[in-house]
Amino acid sequence: MEQITQISLIDVDYSTINSVTGPLIFVEGVHDVAYGEMVELVSPVGEKRTGQVLEVTEKMALVQVFEGTQGLDAKKTRVKFKGEVAKIDTSVELLGRVLNGIGEPIDGGPKVLPEKRLPIIGSPINPSARDAPRDFIQTGISAIDGLNTLVRGQKLPIFSGAGLPANEITAQIINQAKVRGEAEEFAIVFGAMGITHREASFFEHSFARTGALRRVVFFLNLADDPTIERIVTPRCALTVAEFLAFEYEMQVLVILTDMTNYCEALREISTAREEVPGRRGYPGYMYTDLATIYERAGRVKGKKGSITQLLILTMPDDDITHPIPDLTGYITEGQLVLSRHLHRRGILPPFDVLPCLSRLMNLGIGAGKTREDHRGVANQLYAAYAKGRDLRRLVAIIGEEALSELDRKYLKFADDFEKNFIAQGADEDRSIERTLGIGWELLSVLPTEELKQVKREHIEKYYPKKTAVSS
């Protein structure tokens, strides 16, 4: 987003709305108005609504109305430009609260007394002030912790598909995520955009059952809420996360779902503005817009806190080349991919680990962080599973009888890997030691001479004496 270069100097009410298009209004004859400036609208019956300036020309200002334009009278509605950018009240007391998409409490609790009122636009961390991501966040899910470790300060998306259990995985991560170290304070900022009432009820019941809400700031934008509010929600969430991370030195995990709903809102606003569309009708600046969100993750030199992003998006038609996952993949540091094939076979959570990648994994694992054998075990599990998957395709052509004894062991490994490593219960919180232990049990199906990715001293220390894989 562009930075504010000027603000209104005169407190003037305008009644010069030229037209209304979707959530947008066009106000004529404005003076001293700046891009990003907040607007207050008062209807003829005294109802107040909030908006923000999207575009300014010499004769007209384009304003997006957060609560929608339904019922506004273009001739009688008064518009006041407030001379400040969009801001949100921040406080550590927001932990445990449920807010709407623009940061107003909706849980029936007491009003939060703000410690600071901060602009939601924010800005990417200055590259010279960035500190390298390090240390890991334990999600309790083996497919993530073992093979695609989430590192503090990283941004990592989960690519899902319609009907896949992305919400269940999100809830499990929120309930189980933690950082190692007794002195570390951990918090989660959860921004839900465009979700249904049923999905919202699922998350609320899940948090109430596990007690996870006490460490969560929950921003809730429902599908029937104004579309324009969806554009603001992730920025409000990240502003609160930055306050907790850099004022209270917390390790903050920001989870945003569903980024596809966010991009659809972006396209709707672009269409209302009659902009020239880009790929598949999305605005040409969608890459830049997404970057203003994703690049607010990271660590700052001299600060103990960190902001880590876990982004959930639904791939339309399961197409990973669609503009939303495609552009997200360019900006973020890896991806986690859910498999419809595994889901149909009852493997939950259905992570397809072969196309998954965490580019910063090496910065968060190893001795003193997870365990010294972590990298080798992850490489070996990946290699063995990839070979087992290849053999499945071969068996479909020549039959299992044509396989060697070693090939049959790899085939068995692939089956056991999916059933025992990838699959786990919705409430099963595995420590990293348990995840690596399961990995070694699975590798014990193979002869030790096949374990070429693991150091010999690690084989001698961790390779199980038994040969059966425990379920």
Secondary structure, DSSP 8 states (H G I E B T S, - for coil): ---------S--EE--EEEEETTEEEEES--S--TTEEEEEE-TT--EEEEEEEEE-SSEEEEEETT--TT--TTT-EEEEEEEE-EEEE-GGGTT-EEETTS-B-SS------SEEEESS-----GGGEE---SEEE-S-HHHHTTS-EETT-EEEEEE-TTS-HHHHHHHHHHH-EES-TT--EEEEEEEEEE-HHHHHHHHHHHHHHTGGGGEEEEEEETTS-HHHHHHHHHHHHHHHHHHHHHS--EEEEEEE-HHHHHHHHHHHHHHTT--B-GGG-BTTHHHHHHHHHTT-EEETT---EEEEEEEEE-GGG-TTSHHHHHHHHHSSEEEEB-HHHHHTT-SS-B-TTT-EETTGGGT-STTTS-TTHHHHHHHHHHHHHHHHHHHHHHHHH-GGGS-HHHHHHHHHHHHIIIIII---TT----HHHHHHHHHHHHTTS-GGG-TTS-HHHHHHHS-SS-S---
